[in-house]
Amino acid sequence: MNSKNLRNSYFLLAIVSWLLILADDIAVIEFSQSFIPLFFSDIILNILLSTFFLFTFLGFKVDIGTKRTGHFNDLLWQVFITGAITVFISLIIKSFGLFSQNTIFLSDPLVSNILYHVNIGIITIFLANGFYVWKKMILYQKSNRTNIVWHIFEYLTLLSVISNFFSFDISDPVFLAFSSPLTILGLISAFNLKWVAFLSYKQKWRSILLLSLIVIIILSFLERIYEHHITSNLLIDLAENVFIQAIFGFMLLNCIVSLLVLLFNLPTSSVFEQKFGEVMLFQKLHQSLQVGEKEEDMYDMLVTSSMTTVMADAAWLEIRDNNGGLKAFKNKGIDEYDVFEIKKALRKNQINITSEPQYIKDIVAYQHTDKIKHLGFKSFLLIPLMSNNQLLGTLVLLKNLHDGFDKEMVDIIFTFVSQASISIKNFRLMSDAIQTERYQEELKIAKDVQRSLLPTSMFLNISIELSVYSKGAKEVGGDYYDSYELSPTRFAIAIGDVSGHGTSAAFNMAQMKGVFQSLVTLDLPVDDFMNHANNAIGRCLEKKNFITLSLFVINTENQTIEYARAGHCPAILIDSKDHSASFLDGKGLGLGLSRNGTYKKHIHKYDLSYKSGDILILYTDGLVEAHNASRDEYGYERLKQLGVENATSTPKQLVDTIIENVQHFSGSTQFEDDCTLLILKFS
């Protein structure tokens, strides 16, 4: 039976149960005689009520379980609109009784019970819909612990329908004993709100509005239930039903917790969106290369994107040709004449554009600035566009604020401009390659990109001694490694390998660096970092391409490592105490291989600790896949064993030993693929 037929069957059984309950109550009130035999009357009536509850909930479980996860506002809208309709029906029933000339609607037990049965039906529909919508949201990107807690809570909640067979007062200790475990488990589940992080600023405001309306609906239903509990003589009283009260409590608790979390997340939403926008800027720049845009198209993009990234008020860009002449000029937010006056004031103050960026916190403090004070610009950021020690141009960003560029802004824009410089240089080199030897020029471009983007120094702190070896093959590839200081005692280290060879691999490596530099500043958990990186990489890589990556966050204060592995070669951790080694395997899929929103389930976070003297070996597949004349590969085990045998060496000595051993094994000093080796020794 497919899900649609199963859902319809559940709903049909629920309707039949509800009608049988209604018929029995009419018989009891009108004729003082149940159509059910007297000795079975209460039992079967409670069975019918339990059946109605269960089949209604199971119907919504099947219905909502088939809906696509991720459109969270749509799910909240479904809860709201269902509640709004049911509240409207309930109000019509109440109003019909209040405004009727006939007092039967206020005093007749039969009418009041029939109307209350309608309320039971619509309240159950609202609760069942809301319960399974919250299930879908709570279990979004669930952990094993969250999954277990939820299923225990769900089964206990459904099991609580047996309370129908007992009569409880809401102040009864037995009632509290039944409801307390459900309340505790519901509270634990309510704090699993990962879906909140995936809402934009506007979506969060919409969610706050919907949740507030849902809270009002819940309170109106509760008010209706307790009003009847006090004023009416009811055969079935929801105020004394543990099952119904547990669901109400769960939904109200979730709404309140979600509202609080959303309100606390609002101030950071715009920052996160800005950071993600910076990732998109790197993508856009990279895509311009892939679709073959002209070099001139890059200039407008560079000015606009740079201003957006650092929130500058104005900017201008000068591009020089290979002979140093002015090739292009772009300005935004400032007139050309004002640019001329500012440049003249800078020259008078001996401020010249060199190979190094310059930051002017307050231009008004300088001499010879009388003619530019009326412009209102105070802080300037002057960034040269360099490639291979050649000045390609100058980008100047201006803000109306004193000291308006903070360090984080400056670091991001330096990385962005560096990539743009390489891109501009690549445009020119590719144009030259068409006229000469295109293939050789592409290799030169790619090697230039690779050298420019890889860090020349990776000192972390005195607790980590580090040594790096990286060498490209004859056919250029895309090995990548980088580091970032999260705090004086926490460091992120990444190592990766782009699929394919040639200039496309080098450009993809540049994209990976941009994504790393933008996301790493957010200090995300390593698995969340990989998920966001996959989303960014997947939008611009060709479907046949992917990137393997390993990310390590090292805490030298408590000597722990948090890592995730996206299809990259497993790192090796050498235990200094017992001279053993182990591979840091782990589940992980290469970036760009999953582009349908399911990547999160393919990546995991792992945690481990290390001791002083332990060694961490990171490498790319060019090392272990080196082969000899018999086509035998060097392999992982040889690398691990060599590391154990030389565990007392310094990282530099161990790097030299491994590279020499691999070259001796292969009989050549030239690797067939890119080879990168990072060795960290902890103290």
Buried (B, 14 or more C-beta within 10 A) or exposed (E): EEEEEBBBBBBEBBBBBBBBBBBBBBBBBEEEEBEBEEEEBBEBBBBBBBBBBBBBBBBBBBBBEEBEBEEBBEBBBBBBEBBBEBBEBBEEBBEEBEEEEEEEBEEBBEBBBBBBBBBBBBBBBBBBBBBBBBBBBBBBBBEEEBEEBBEBBBEBBBEBBEBBEBEBEBEEEEBEEBBEBBBEBBBBBBEBBBBBBEBBBEBBBBBBEBBEBBBBBBEBBBEBBBEBBEEBEBBBBBBBBBBBBBBBBBBBBBBEBBBEBBEEBEEEBEEBEEBBEBBBBBBBBBEBBBEEEEBEEBBEBBBBBBBEBBEBBBBBBBBBEEEEEEBBEBBBBBEEEBBEBBBEBBEEBEBEBEEEBBBBEBBBEBEEBEEBEEBEBBBBBBBBBBBEEBBBBBBBBBBEBEEBBEEEBBEBBBBBBBBBBBBBBBBBBBEBBEEEEEEEBBBBBBBBBBEBBBEEEBEBEEBBBBBBBBBBBEBBBBBBBBBBEBEEBBBBBBBBBBBBBBBBBBBBBBBBBBBBBBBBBBEBEBBBBBBBBBBBBBBBBEEEBBBBBBBBBBBBEEBBBBBBBBBBBBBBBBBBEEEEBEBBEBEBBBBBBBBEEEBBEBBBBBEEEBEEBBBBBBBBBBBBBBBEEEEEBBBBEBBBEBBBBBBEBEBBEBBBBBBEBBBEBBEBEEBBBBBBBBBBBBE
